[in-house]
Amino acid sequence: MTNGPTYSSEEELIKRLQIVVRDTTHGGYDLTREANDTREVRNLAAELAERIFLEPTQWGIAGIPEEFRDDAAADTFVSLLISVADYRGRQPLTDWFSSTVESRFRHLWALSEQKTAERDRKNDAPGTDDAKLDGPPAEIFDEANDVWQRFEKEFPRDSFALRLRYMLKRTADEMALMLDAPSTRAVTMRLNRAKDRFQMFCEQSGIGVRETSYIMEQFVEEPSK
């Protein structure tokens, strides 16, 4: 437990942290004051970290799979500290953290699944080709694809669903578990919405009609056998 003033809410703690951070960026003050400000920033950050650690459910961490939990939480906490000066408090801090840590987890998960899928393709295990559905070419999901990268930033949930189904070849049943969806029908509706949104995004990004049509053809589901 850190020593010093007790803040009844995380919002009050953040406001104090913002005041101290602004003070440190102005410069032109003595070394003693600078050392005190640095010490207070560390104490405030430590107190905030302690609250997050003690209430993982409240901060949205408890629902993150264990293998991704520490990395997702640490990355989100660092993001919070980096952007603390610009935090406006339009939503409870716990809600912001929960949403951000989930988004970070999905990104880490997608990267992990992508590496696994690439390794599986290299191994090219016999007898598995028939179980794979044809998806869009890998370059659609490539990190160098500017349109897809912007789509991921603006619509992380939709892009994550498309990655699961068409890049990582997950079935609707598997996706229902991964996305905590109530049914496979809900997954289908979510995928349809994601595809419609991506098509509109491509068109608004200046991609030609023919190229957009070709891209969207790659998202067509194979008929059931």
N, C-alpha and C positions, 0 to 999 in steps of 0.2 A: 504494500500500500504506500502511495506517495504522500509526503508531508506537504502541508500548505492548505489553502482555502478549499472548502468542500463545495462542489458544484452539484446542485440538485438535479440538473438535467444535462444531457449531452449537448443540447443546443447552447446552454450557458457556457459550457466548457469550450465549445468551438468558438463562441464569440470572444472569450478571453484569449484563446489561441490566436485568433485573427488580429486582435489588438497588439499582442506581443510581436507577431510576425511583421505587422506594418511598422512597428517601432524599430525592429532590427533592420529593415530595408531602407529607412530614411538616412541612416548614417549620421556622422557628425556629432557623436556623443562619446563619453569617456569609456575606457576599457572596463571599468567596474560595472557600469550599467550594461554594457554589452555582455559581460559574463553572466550577470544576473538574468538577462533576457534569455540567453542560451540555456541556462539551467532551468528556467521556467518552461520554456518550450519542451525540453526533454521531459520534465515532470508532467506536463499536461498530456503529452503524447503517451507517456507511460500509463497515466490514469485512464485515458481513453482505451488503450490497448487492453488494460486489465478488465474494464467493463465488457469489452467485446469477448474476451476470453471466458469470463464468468457467465455470460448469457448467450451461448452460441445459437440457441433457438430464436431468441429475440432479434438477433442480427443476421439471421438467414444462413448461418454457417452449418447448423446441424443437419440440414437436408442435403448438403454436398457430399457425394461419395468420399469415403475416407482417403483414398489415394490422391484425390485432388484438393482436399479440404485445406491443408496448410498453405499450399501454393496460392490457391485462389484467395484465401483470406489475407495472406501477406501482401499479394499484389494489390488487392483492393484497399488495404490500409495505407499502403504507400501512395496510391492514387489520391486517397483522401487528404493525406498530409500535403502532397504536392499542390493540390487544387484548393486547399483550405481558404486561401485568401479570396477566392472567387465564389465560395459557397454562399448561397443566398437564403438557404433555409426554407425554400418553398414547399418542402415536404419533410416529415420527420427524418432525422438522421439515420435512424434504424431502417426506414423504408429505402432510403437512398443506398445504404450499405447492402441491404438484402438484394436489391435489384442489380447492383453493380457486381456483387460477388457471384451471383448466378450467371450473369453475362460472362464474367471472367472464367468461371467454371466451364461453361459451354464452349468457350474458345479453346481452353486447354484440352477438353474432352475431344473436340473435333480434330485438333492436331494429333492427339494420341491415336484416335481411330484412323486418321489418314495414314499415319506411319505404319499402323498394323495392317491396313489394307494394302499398302504398297509392298510390305514385306510378304504378305500372302500371295500377291500377284507374282512376285519374283520367284517364290517357291513353286508357284503354279502346280499346286497339289492336284493329282489326277482324280477325276470323278466329281469335281466341284463345278465345272463349267456350266452344266445344265441348270444348276440352282441359281446362277447369277442372272440378273436382268440387265438388259442393255441400258446404259445410262448415258448422260451427256459426255462429250469428250472431256478428258481431264483438264484441258486448258480453261474450261469455264470456271473451275474452282481454283485455278492457279493463282498464286499470290501476286503475279504480275498482271492479272486481269483487273484493270482499273474499275470497270463497271461493277464487277462482282464484289470487289473490295469495298466500294462505296455502298453497295446494297447491303453488305454485311454490317456496316457501321450504322446504317439508318434503320434496318429491319433485322436485328440479330436473331429474333425468334423464327422468322420466316426462312432466313438463310440457313439456320441450323437444321430446320426440318428438311429442307431440300438436300442439304449435305448428307443427312442420315439416310434418306431414301435413295437418292440417285448417285451419290458418290460412294457411300459406304455400304449400299445395298441392304439396308435393314428392312425387315418385313414390317407390315402394319402392326402386328402383334408385338414385335420387339420395340417399335417406336412408342406404342401405347404405354409400355412399362417405362421406357426412358423419359418420356415427356409427361408422365403421370396423367395421361389422357383417360377419360372415362370409358372409351370404347375405340375399336378400330374405325368405326364410322366417324368419330371425332377427329381421328388422325387424318382420314381421307379429306374431310372438310378443311382441315388445317393446311394440308398439302395443296388443295385446289386454290385456297386463298393465297398461299405463298406463290404459286405459279402465276396467278393472275397479277399479283403485285409485282413480281419480277418482270413479267412481260410489259406492264405499264412503265416500269422503271427503265427498261431497255429503250422503249420508244421515246420516253422523255429525255433520255441521255443522248439522243441523236442517232441511234443505231437504225439502219434502214429496215424497211418492212420485210424484205426478203431474208435478211440476216436474222432479224428477230424471230421470224417464222421458223427458220431452220433451228435456231436455238431452242425454241419452245417445243419443237417436234421431238427433241431428245428427252423431254420430260413426260412423254406419253407412256402410260402404263401398258404392260404387255397383257393381252387377254388371258383370263384365267383358263387353265386346262382342265 
